[in-house]
Amino acid sequence: MLKHFLVIAAAAALAGATPANAQSAADYPNKPIRIIVTVPAGGGVDTATRIIADKLQQRLGQPVVVENRGGAGGNIAAEAVFTSEPDGYTLMASQPAPITTNVVLYKKLNFDPTQFEPVAIMSRFPNTLLVKNDFPAKTAQEFMAYVKANPGKLNYASQGIGTTSHLTAELFQKVIGTKLVHVPYKGTGPALNDIVAGHVDLIFMQLESSRKLHDGGKARILAVATDKRLPVLRDIPTLAEAGVAGVESDTWNAITAPPKTPKAIVAKLNTAVNEILKDPEVVAKFDALSMLPGGGSPEDMGKLVKEETKRWGDVIRAANIPQI
């Protein structure tokens, strides 16, 4: 009799749990949402997040607050989100590093990147090869010849160890068979300031930032690290066209949620982000900033994260980049 009662009670509990979970997803959100950005205000991740957050607020009917917590390659923000309640009210907006390569670059992380719930890719930034104004080579082809003829004599800037600008340059050196001297900076601004000042020779930099300098005559884009030419830079060849195949690179920004966030809530957020990315106003803003819209399913994002972790992890190990 007791056994029969326990079976009935367990069944009742399970039956009651499903409507409660469904209801929580249906009611979501019923209070403000906080998006923690892994970089300081003003960068590409922050810009894309604020554009999307504004539209999320309109669509979901609740305030969406953007909070910047830069530092440690995004790890500070990632740890804060990782340990937050998995209820959809605390999200992370990041560059790839905290959810991909930091697991290889750092000796210790206080979070497991593989446990985050992928929500959606917000935006993508094609990368370019940007050189100082008085760099001797004037074309991409001349640049390749010059770099090969002067191993160890040229330096390249990066936004920091393990950033896309750093790893793209490492991949470039491996493919072309030469050596460059790495000069890491703490962020995009200082790196580009020294490119403009002529203190460093080159950098692999996202289109949004490099195009402004190129158009303003302060630095020169010699090639793009994409599989085909960009409509906004039709006269600039790809690295492959310049004779360097296999160095394709872009920077993407994504929203993730704490581990075990209900799938229904993740799906609701993903649907909203995908709809926002089709909004004509958002499309226009992205285009003005040289950003490409992201989108896709959480599964698409999860697949990309795994692929990028493998790809750039291999580059880090091959280049013997020491752990931090």
C-alpha positions in Angstrom: 0.0 0.0 0.0 2.8 2.3 1.0 4.7 1.5 -2.3 1.6 2.3 -4.3 1.1 5.6 -2.5 4.8 6.6 -3.2 4.4 5.8 -6.9 1.3 8.0 -7.1 3.0 10.8 -5.2 6.1 10.7 -7.4 3.9 10.8 -10.5 1.9 13.7 -9.2 5.1 15.6 -8.4 6.4 15.0 -12.0 3.1 16.0 -13.5 3.1 19.2 -11.4 6.7 20.1 -12.4 6.0 20.3 -16.2 3.3 23.0 -16.1 5.5 25.0 -13.6 8.5 25.0 -15.9 6.3 25.7 -18.9 4.7 28.6 -17.0 8.0 30.1 -16.0 9.1 30.2 -19.6 5.8 31.6 -20.7 6.0 34.4 -18.1 9.6 35.2 -18.9 10.6 37.9 -18.5 8.7 39.5 -15.6 11.6 41.6 -14.2 14.7 43.4 -15.6 17.3 41.4 -17.5 21.0 42.1 -17.0 23.6 41.6 -19.7 27.1 41.6 -18.4 29.6 42.6 -21.1 33.1 41.1 -20.9 34.9 44.3 -22.1 34.9 48.0 -21.2 32.3 50.3 -22.7 32.8 51.5 -26.3 34.2 48.4 -28.0 32.6 46.3 -30.7 31.1 43.8 -28.2 29.6 46.6 -26.1 28.3 48.4 -29.2 26.5 45.4 -30.6 25.1 44.5 -27.1 23.6 47.9 -26.6 21.9 47.9 -30.0 20.4 44.5 -29.3 19.6 45.3 -25.7 17.6 48.3 -26.7 15.5 46.2 -29.1 15.2 43.3 -26.6 13.7 45.7 -24.1 11.1 46.8 -26.6 10.2 43.2 -27.6 10.2 41.6 -24.2 8.6 44.5 -22.3 11.2 44.6 -19.5 14.2 46.8 -18.9 17.5 45.3 -20.3 20.4 46.7 -18.4 23.9 46.5 -19.9 26.8 46.2 -17.4 30.5 46.3 -18.3 32.9 44.1 -16.4 36.2 44.1 -18.4 39.4 42.4 -17.4 41.3 39.1 -17.5 40.4 38.4 -21.1 36.7 38.4 -20.2 37.2 35.9 -17.3 35.9 38.3 -14.7 32.5 38.7 -16.4 32.4 35.0 -17.3 32.8 33.9 -13.8 30.1 36.3 -12.6 27.6 35.0 -15.1 28.6 31.3 -14.6 27.7 31.5 -10.9 24.4 33.4 -11.5 21.0 31.9 -11.2 20.1 30.0 -14.4 16.8 31.9 -14.8 17.5 34.0 -17.9 17.8 37.2 -15.9 21.6 37.4 -16.1 23.3 36.9 -19.5 26.8 37.4 -20.9 27.8 39.2 -24.0 31.4 38.4 -25.0 34.0 38.1 -27.6 35.1 34.5 -28.4 37.9 34.2 -25.9 36.0 33.6 -22.6 34.0 30.7 -24.2 36.7 29.3 -26.5 40.4 29.9 -26.2 40.8 31.1 -22.6 40.5 27.5 -21.4 43.8 26.9 -23.3 45.5 30.2 -22.4 44.8 30.4 -18.7 46.3 28.0 -16.1 43.1 28.2 -14.0 39.6 29.3 -14.7 36.9 29.6 -12.1 34.3 28.5 -14.6 33.8 25.8 -17.2 33.3 27.4 -20.7 31.7 24.3 -22.0 28.9 24.5 -19.6 27.5 27.9 -20.7 24.2 27.7 -22.6 24.6 29.2 -26.1 21.9 31.8 -26.9 22.9 33.5 -30.1 25.6 35.1 -32.2 25.0 38.8 -32.2 27.5 40.1 -34.8 30.6 39.3 -36.8 33.5 41.6 -37.7 35.7 40.6 -40.7 39.4 41.1 -39.9 41.8 43.0 -42.1 45.6 43.4 -42.5 46.3 47.0 -41.4 49.8 48.5 -41.7 51.2 51.9 -40.6 51.1 54.6 -43.2 54.8 54.6 -44.1 55.1 50.8 -44.4 57.5 50.2 -47.3 55.1 47.8 -49.1 52.2 49.4 -50.9 50.2 46.3 -52.0 49.3 43.0 -50.5 51.7 41.2 -52.8 54.6 43.5 -52.0 53.8 43.0 -48.3 54.1 39.3 -48.5 57.4 39.5 -50.3 58.7 42.1 -47.8 57.7 40.0 -44.7 59.3 36.9 -46.1 62.5 38.7 -46.9 62.7 40.3 -43.4 62.0 37.6 -40.8 62.2 38.8 -37.2 62.5 42.4 -38.2 58.9 43.5 -38.2 56.6 43.8 -35.2 52.9 43.4 -35.0 50.4 44.8 -32.4 47.6 42.9 -30.8 44.8 43.8 -28.4 46.4 41.4 -25.9 47.7 37.9 -25.6 45.1 35.4 -26.9 43.0 37.9 -28.7 41.9 37.3 -32.3 44.5 39.9 -33.5 47.2 37.9 -31.7 46.1 34.5 -32.9 45.5 35.6 -36.5 49.1 36.9 -36.7 50.4 33.6 -35.3 48.4 31.7 -37.9 49.7 34.0 -40.6 53.3 33.4 -39.5 52.9 29.7 -39.6 51.2 29.7 -43.0 53.7 32.1 -44.7 56.7 30.7 -43.0 58.2 33.8 -41.4 58.6 35.4 -38.0 57.2 38.6 -36.6 57.8 40.2 -33.2 54.7 40.4 -31.0 53.8 43.7 -29.2 50.7 43.0 -27.0 48.6 46.0 -25.8 45.8 46.2 -23.3 42.9 46.7 -25.7 42.1 48.1 -29.2 42.7 51.8 -28.6 46.3 51.6 -27.4 47.2 49.2 -30.2 45.8 51.4 -32.9 47.3 54.5 -31.5 50.7 53.1 -32.0 49.9 51.9 -35.5 48.9 55.5 -36.3 52.0 56.8 -34.6 54.1 54.4 -36.6 55.6 52.7 -33.5 54.5 49.2 -34.7 54.3 47.9 -38.3 51.0 46.1 -38.6 48.0 44.5 -36.9 45.2 42.2 -37.9 42.2 44.3 -36.9 38.5 44.1 -37.3 37.0 46.0 -40.1 35.0 48.5 -38.1 38.2 50.0 -36.5 40.6 49.6 -39.4 38.3 51.1 -42.0 38.1 54.4 -40.1 41.8 54.7 -40.1 42.1 53.6 -43.7 39.4 56.0 -44.9 41.0 58.8 -42.8 44.4 58.3 -44.3 46.0 57.3 -40.9 46.8 53.7 -41.8 46.4 51.4 -44.7 44.4 48.2 -45.2 46.3 45.9 -47.6 44.1 42.8 -47.4 41.1 41.2 -45.8 41.1 37.9 -43.9 37.9 36.7 -45.5 37.0 34.1 -48.1 35.9 36.8 -50.6 36.3 40.5 -51.1 34.1 42.8 -49.0 31.5 45.0 -50.7 32.8 48.1 -48.7 36.4 47.4 -49.8 36.0 46.1 -53.3 39.5 47.2 -54.3 41.2 45.4 -51.4 42.2 41.7 -52.1 41.8 38.8 -49.8 44.9 37.2 -48.2 44.3 34.2 -50.4 44.4 36.4 -53.5 47.7 37.8 -52.2 49.1 34.3 -52.0 48.3 33.3 -48.4 45.6 30.7 -48.3 44.2 29.4 -45.0 44.3 32.6 -43.0 40.6 33.4 -42.7 39.6 35.2 -39.5 36.8 37.1 -38.1 35.7 38.3 -34.7 32.3 37.4 -33.5 30.3 38.5 -30.4 27.7 36.2 -28.7 25.2 36.0 -25.9 25.4 33.1 -23.5 23.5 32.1 -20.4 24.5 30.4 -17.1 24.7 26.6 -17.1 21.3 24.8 -16.9 19.2 27.8 -18.0 15.9 26.3 -19.2 15.9 25.5 -22.9 12.5 27.3 -23.3 14.0 30.5 -22.0 17.1 30.2 -24.2 14.8 29.5 -27.2 12.7 32.6 -26.4 15.8 34.8 -26.2 17.2 33.3 -29.4 14.1 33.9 -31.3 14.0 37.5 -30.1 17.7 38.1 -31.1 17.1 36.6 -34.6 14.1 38.8 -35.2 16.0 41.9 -34.0 18.9 41.2 -36.4 16.3 41.5 -39.3 15.0 44.8 -38.0 15.7 47.4 -40.7 16.9 49.9 -38.1 19.4 47.4 -36.7 20.5 46.4 -40.1 21.3 50.0 -40.9 23.2 50.5 -37.6 25.2 47.4 -38.2 26.1 48.4 -41.7 27.2 51.9 -40.6 29.5 50.2 -38.1 30.8 47.6 -40.6 29.3 44.8 -38.6 27.7 41.7 -40.1 24.6 40.3 -38.4 25.0 37.0 -36.6 21.9 34.9 -35.8 21.2 31.2 -36.1 20.1 28.7 -33.5 21.7 27.9 -30.1 22.9 24.7 -31.7 24.6 26.6 -34.5 26.3 28.8 -31.9 27.4 25.7 -29.9 28.9 24.1 -33.0 30.8 27.3 -33.8 32.2 27.5 -30.3 33.5 24.0 -30.4 35.0 24.5 -33.9 36.7 27.8 -32.9 38.0 26.3 -29.6 39.7 23.5 -31.6 41.0 25.7 -34.4 42.5 28.5 -32.3 43.5 26.1 -29.5 45.7 24.3 -32.1 47.2 27.6 -33.1 48.0 28.5 -29.5 49.7 25.2 -28.9 51.7 25.3 -32.1 52.9 28.8 -31.3 53.9 27.7 -27.8 52.1 30.6 -26.3 52.6 30.4 -22.5 49.7 30.1 -20.2 48.8 33.1 -18.1 
